[in-house]
Amino acid sequence: MRMVFPTRVLSPAGIVTLAMLFYWLLLSVACWIKFSYYRYTDFDLAHHSQSLWNIVHGDSSCSILGIPFLGNHMVFILYLLAPLYAVWSSPLLLLFTQTTALAATAYVLFSLARRRLGDRAALLLSLLYLVYPPLLCMNLFEFHPVVLTIPFLTAAFLCFELDRFTSYMACLLLATLCQENVALIVAAFGIYAAVQGRRNRWCWVPISFGLLYFALSVGVVMPQLNQDRIQFMRLYSHLGTTFGEWIITFLHKPGMVFACMLQPEKLAFLNAIIAPVGYLSLADPVSLIPAVPVLLQRLLSARISETSIAYHYQAEFIPFVFVAAIAGLDRVRRLPYRSVRVAWLTAVAVLPILSVAFSGSLPALARALNPDTSARRDRAVYDSMIVDLPATARIASTFRFLPHLANRAEVHSMHHIYTGRYILSDKPYPVPELDYVLMDSND
């Protein structure tokens, strides 16, 4: 009997698919455990869940925020998720959707990279993406609609490469629905297209749409819904209180502006998002052009959390870091100087390993997957507290309990009551009438 063995067990595309599934399973389990053991300790997952619950029930308010949710961020993407939430009304839906979007991006990157680099290099970059520390940290931290821009913006690059304009604009439109500042990224895509030699509809449609959407969102809709209760301008008060004062500061105090942008923690943030790809992104700065508006937003902000990979503020950069890395690797492989080429490719091999080892992402994942003894004990107590609360009760709680209380019309975050102010605001927060208060004194 003649036995025939396959010469290739899995193709590169098959390996990427398996890696995606492994990532999805591992991070989904981590998110499920974190949720089940009350280990989400901010209020973003909770207020997005309550916003979705209210959409399903015909309302646009969000008592956790204290304002209509579109006054906080223009996250119209929630309306597209609402039918799913109507079927499964659980914050876990948002966590699993976020994980699915991030996992699926790996295959979009693979499809884009193989056009320039071939299957093997495309496989390498896709695997680097799935162990990218800023991605892991972001996936483990709450839920944020802006994270869903990652597959859409990456797919927009692929449609640009394939010369599919309608699909390109559809991807950019979906990305815009995830958060209002993404409209500036869309406008910058038009500049990217112009630099790439497409000075036609590829250029002018994104620029016109992006600027108009941003102006209407930030200048008209959000102020009407917000009524100055959440004051994002406070993040840039060191530059002035109006756009006009900002321009004057840029012109008359450029040293102060650059000192703000080049603070050590902000430079460390930039290093944390480009070092894990061996600085390949720097070899193709053109692909980074669409990220410039958000880069300025982060570097000029006074909120230090915006320059830490422990949260979600790296979301808008991730597509551009990897798309630029694809083109960057192509350029590095073609460098005429062998010593420079070998040194850079060595960095590509070593730096991702060091980044994963020292970023803190793996310990964070391990903690999410393994609740300690006290967490197991507390879970039973917390479950018994929440299960007996009436569905119509008016409740305030600390962060730990909020996601588990989000599917109700009136629930409030204790941090507003404790501080007496809306978040990022000098406006007094009116103390609501309450039936129950749930507090974790360590929160």
N, C-alpha and C positions, 0 to 999 in steps of 0.2 A: 504494500500500500504506500502510495506516495503522499507525503504530508506537505501541505503548502502553508507557510506562515506569512502573515501580512508584513510588508516591509515598513509600513507606517501605521502605528496604533491609532494616533490621533493627528489630524491636521492642525496647523496653528489656529485656524478658526475654531476648531473643536476644543482646543486647550483654552482659548479665551472664553468660550461658552461655559466650560466647566468651572473656570476660575470665577466667572460672574455668578454662577449658581452657588458656589461655595461662599463667596462674599455675601450674597443675598441671604443665605441661610444663617451664616455666622452673625451678621449684624442684625438680622431680624430677631434672632433669639436673644441677642444682647439687649435690644430695645424692648422686647417683650418682658424680659426679666427686670429691667430697670423700671418699667411701668408697673409691673405686678408688685414690686417691692417698694413702691413710692419713692423712687430715687431720682425723679425729675424735680429739680430744685430751683427752677425759675418759672415764669408764668407764660412763656410763649406757646408751648404746646397747649396749655389750658385755654388761652384766649382765642387761638385759632380754632380749637375744637368747639368752643362755645359759639364762635361766629358761624361755623358750619351748621351747628345744631339750630341756630336761629334762622339761617337761610332756609333750611329744610322746613321750618315752621313759619316761613313768610315774614321774617324780621331781619333787619340789618344792624341791630344794636349789638353791643357787647358790654355787659355790665362789669366784666373783669377789667376792661380798659376804661370804662366810664364814658365812652363815646361810641358813635357808629364806627364799625371796624375799618371802613374805608377812609376814615379820617386819620387813622394811624398810619396805614400804608395802603396803597392802591393795589390790593391783591385780588383782582377779579378772577384769578385762577380758582379761587375757592368756589365760585359758582359752577365751574366745570367739575369740581370734585363733589359738589353737593348731592348729585344722584347716587354716588357710591356711599356717601355718608347716610343717606336715607335708608339704604339697604343694611349697612352695618354701622350703627351710630356709636363708634368707639374711637378714642384718640389713637388706638393702635392702628387704625386705618391710615392715619396721617403718617405715622412712623414707618409703616410698611411701604406706603406709597413713596416716601422720601428715599428709603433704602432701595426700592426697585428702580427709581429714576437714576440714582447714582450707579447702581450696578450696570444698568443698561448702557450707560455712557461709555463703558469700556469697549463695547462692540462698535459703537459709532467711531471712537478713536481708532480702533483697529482698522475699520473700513477706510478711514481717511489716511492713516499712516501707510497702509499697504500699497497705496497708489504711488507713493514717493519712494518708499524704503524697501518694499518687498515684505513677504510674510514674516520672516524671522524678526526683523527689527520692529515691525508693527506689533508682533506678539510681546516683545520685550517692553515696549512703551505701554501697552495695555496692562501688563502685569504690574509695572511701576505705578500706574494710576490706581490700581486696586489695593496697593499697600501704601499709598501716598498719605503721610501723617495728617496733613490738614483735612483730607477727605474723611479719614477715620474719626478724628476728633469732632468734626462737624456733624457726621452721621449720628454720633452718640449724644450730641447736645440738642435736646428739644426737637421741635419741628419748625421750619421756616419756609414759607412759599418761595422765597428767593433761591433756595437750594434747587428748586425745580427748573431754574434757568439753565443749569449745567448741561443736561442733555439737549435742550433746545438750541442753545448758543453753539454747542459743538456740532450739532446737526446742520446749523446754518453755514458753518465753514464747509461741511461736506457738500451741501447743495451748491455753494459757490464754486467749488471745484468741479462739480458735475454740470455746471451751467444750467441749473434749474431755478429760474427766478421766482416762480410762484411758490415753490416749496421753501425757498430761501426766505421769502417774506412771511410765509406762514410760521416758520420757526421763530423768526424775530418777533412776530406779533404775539405768539404764545409766551415767549420770554418776557415781553413787556407786561403781560397780564400778571406776572409774578411779583412785581414791585415797581414803583414809579421811577426810581433812579435808573432802572434798566433801559428806559427810553433814551437816556444819554448814550448808553452803550450802543443801542441801535443806530442812533445818529452817527456815532463814530465808526460804525461799520461802513457807512457811506464814504467816509474819508479813507478807510482801508481799501474799499473798492477803487476809489480814484487813484490811490497810490499804486494799486495793482494794474492800472491801465484801463479800468472800466468806468469811463466818465459819462455814463448814460443812466438808465433807470436804476442800475445797480448802485449808483452813487446817490442820485437826487431823491429817490423815493424813501430810502431809510433816513436820510438827513431830514427831509421835510416831515415825515411821520414822527420820528423820534423827538424832534424839537417841539412840534405842536402838541404831542401827547404829554410831554414833560411840562410844558407851560400851562396847559389846561389842568393837569393833575395838581401840580404844586402851587400854581397861582390862583386857581379858581375852586376846584372841587374839594380838595383837602382842607383849605381854610374854612370853607362853608360848613363842612362836617365837623371839623376840629374845634372851631370857635376859640382858637388860641389856648386850648387846655393842655395840649402836648406841644412843647415849643422846641422843635428840632434846631431852630436857629441858635439856641443857647450853646450848642456844641461848637459853634464858631464865633462866640461872643468876643473872643480875643482879637478877632479881625474887624469887629464892628457889629452894629445891630441891624444894618440894612445892606442890601446888595451894593448900593452906592458906596457905603463906607468900606466894604470889602475891597472894592476896586481902588479906592484911595489908599488903603493900607498896602495893597500889592504894589502900587506905584511909588509910594513915599517911604515904605518900610520893608523893602525886599529882604533885607538881612533878617528881620524878625520872622518873616514868612518862611524863609528857607531854614532858619533855626528850628521853627516849629515842625517842618516837614522832615528834618534830618535828625530828630531825637533818636537816641540809641535804641529805644524799644521799637520804634517804627522801622528802623533799618534792620533790626533783628526779625521783625515780622516779614519784611521783604525777603530776607535770607531764608526764612523758614518755608516760604512758598516756592522758591526757585532752586534751593540747594538739593532737594530730593530728586530733581531731574538732572543733576550734575551741571546746573547752570546752562543747560542747552538752550533754554528760552532766550538767553541773551544773544545768541547767535542769529536770531531772526526777530529783531525789534519791530518789524513791520506788522507781524501777527499780533503784537501786543497793543497796537494802536487803539482798538475798541475798548480796552480796559483803562485807558488814561483817565476818563472822567471819574470813574470810581476810585482809581488810585489817588487822585487829588482829594476826593471826598475823605478817604481814610487818613491820608497824611496830614490834612489840615484840621481834622477833628480833634477836640480836646478830650474825647472819651477814650480812655486808654484801652478798654476792652475791644475797640475796633481794630486794634493791631495786635491781636493774640489769636493764635490758631485754636485756642481752647473753645471758641465760640463758633459763629457762622459767618463772620465778616469776610472770610476768604472765598465765599461761594462764587462771587462774580469774577474772580481771577482764575479759577481753576481751568475753565475751557481754554483760555488764552495761554496759560502756562504750558499746557500740553500740546496745543496746536503749534505754538512757537517752538516747542521742543522737537516736534516732528520735522519741521523745516530746518531747525537748528542742527539736528543730527545729520540731515542730508548735507548740509554745508560743511560740517566738521569732517565728515568722511571724505570730502573733496578737497580739503586743505592741502596746499602744495608742500607744506613743511611737515615732514613725517614726525618730528619730535613733538610739535604742537598737537598734531592729530593724536598721537599715542597718549600724550599727557591728558588731553581732554577726554578721550574715551576711557582712560583709567579712572578719571573723576566720575564719569557716568556709571562706572561699575562699582565704585567704592562709596560715593556720597549717599546714594539711596539706602544702602545698608546702614551707614552711620546715622542717617536721619531717622530711620525706623527705630533704631536701637536707642537713640537718645532724645527723641521728641516727646516721650511720655504717652504716645498713642497706644502702644501695646499694654502698658500697665492700666491705662484707662479702660481698654477693652476687657482685660482680665478682671478688673473690678466689676464691670458691668455683668460679666458672665457668672461671677461667683459671689452672690450676696453672703455677707458674714452672718454669724449666729444671731446677732442683735437684730439685723434686718429681717431675718426669718421670724423671730419672735414678734417684732413690731408689726409685721404684715397682718398677722391674725388679729391683733388689737385694732389696727386701722380699719380692716375690712368690717369688723363687727360694729365699729362706730358709724361707718358710712351707710351700711346696708339698712339701718333703721331710720335714716333721715327721710322725712316726707318729700315727695317729688316737688311739691310746691313751696317748700320751706325757703326762706331767705337766709342765705348763709354767707359768712365771711370766713376765710381760712388762710393759713400760711401756704407757701408755695407747694409744699409736699403733697397736699391734699387736692389742690386745684384741678389737676387733670381728671381726677376721679369724680369731680363734682361738676364738670363742664356742661353736661347735658341737662341743663335746667335754665330757666329764664333769668333767675336772679342769684348770682353768686359773685362775691367781691373778694379782691385780694387784700389781705391784711396790711401789706406794705403801704398801700395808699392811706389806709386809716391810721397806721402808725406814724407815717411822716406828715400826714395832714395835707399832702399835695399830690397832684397828678404827677406821673413820671415825667422827668425833664421839664419841670414846670414850676412857676411861682403861684399858680392858681390853687386856691384852697379846694380840697377834695371834700365834698359834702358827705358827712357820715350817714350811711343809709340805715333804715330801720331793719333790724335783724331778728331772726328767730333762733339762730345757732351760730356759734363761733367755734371753729376748730383750729387749735394752735399747737404747733410743735415749738416748744420753748428754745430748741436748738437751731431753729430755722432762721 
